[in-house]
């Protein structure tokens, strides 16, 4: 992996953690320091471990997935995009 890829992954993970911490801060009114530290610890550990697990899995299955990895990405992104369009066209129940 080159430095640009690592920095972009780090940016994506930090944006994810920022969004969750911002929404948690808006929802949880009275929170103690030990709970704050516990949440930060869990986020830090999982944000560090999950990309390492993904990298390890990708290296082990690289030979198997190399021929059709682009189709997997296409299917997943199409499914997510289709779901977003479907939900946008649905009328609110409220």
C-alpha positions in Angstrom: 0.0 0.0 0.0 1.3 3.4 -0.8 1.1 6.5 1.4 -1.9 8.0 -0.4 -4.0 4.9 0.1 -3.1 4.7 3.8 -4.0 8.4 4.3 -7.3 8.0 2.5 -8.2 5.0 4.6 -7.2 6.9 7.7 -9.4 9.8 6.6 -12.4 7.6 6.0 -12.0 5.9 9.4 -11.6 9.2 11.2 -14.7 10.6 9.5 -16.7 7.5 10.6 -15.5 7.9 14.2 -16.2 11.7 14.1 -19.8 11.1 12.9 -20.5 8.6 15.7 -18.8 10.7 18.4 -20.8 13.8 17.2 -24.1 12.0 17.3 -23.3 10.3 20.6 -22.4 13.7 22.1 -25.8 15.1 20.9 -27.8 12.2 22.2 -26.1 11.4 25.6 -26.5 14.4 27.9 -24.8 13.5 31.1 -21.8 11.2 30.6 -19.0 10.4 33.0 -15.3 10.5 32.1 -14.9 6.7 32.5 -17.6 6.1 30.0 -16.1 8.6 27.5 -12.7 6.8 27.9 -14.3 3.4 27.4 -16.1 4.5 24.2 -12.8 6.1 22.9 -10.9 2.9 23.7 -13.3 0.7 21.9 -13.4 2.9 18.9 -9.6 3.1 18.8 -9.1 -0.6 19.1 -11.7 -1.6 16.5 -10.7 1.2 14.1 -7.1 -0.2 14.2 -8.0 -3.9 14.1 -10.6 -4.0 11.4 -8.4 -2.7 8.5 -5.7 -5.1 9.6 -8.1 -8.0 9.5 -9.4 -6.9 6.1 -5.8 -6.6 4.8 -5.0 -10.1 6.1 -8.0 -11.6 4.5 -7.4 -9.8 1.2 -3.8 -11.0 1.1 -4.9 -14.6 1.7 -7.7 -14.6 -0.9 -6.0 -12.3 -3.4 -5.4 -15.1 -5.9 -9.0 -16.3 -5.7 -10.6 -12.9 -6.0 -8.4 -11.3 -8.6 -10.5 -12.4 -11.6 -13.9 -11.2 -10.3 -13.2 -8.6 -7.6 -14.5 -5.8 -9.8 -17.8 -7.7 -10.2 -18.2 -8.0 -6.4 -17.6 -4.2 -6.1 -20.1 -3.5 -8.9 -22.8 -5.7 -7.3 -22.3 -4.3 -3.8 -22.3 -0.6 -5.0 -25.3 -1.3 -7.2 -27.2 -2.8 -4.3 -26.4 0.1 -2.0 -27.2 2.7 -4.7 -30.5 0.9 -5.6 -31.5 0.7 -1.9 -30.8 4.4 -1.5 -32.9 5.3 -4.6 -35.7 3.0 -3.4 -35.7 4.6 0.1 -35.6 8.1 -1.4 -38.7 7.3 -3.5 -40.7 5.9 -0.6 -43.2 8.1 1.1 -42.7 8.8 4.8 -45.0 7.0 7.2 -45.2 10.1 9.5 
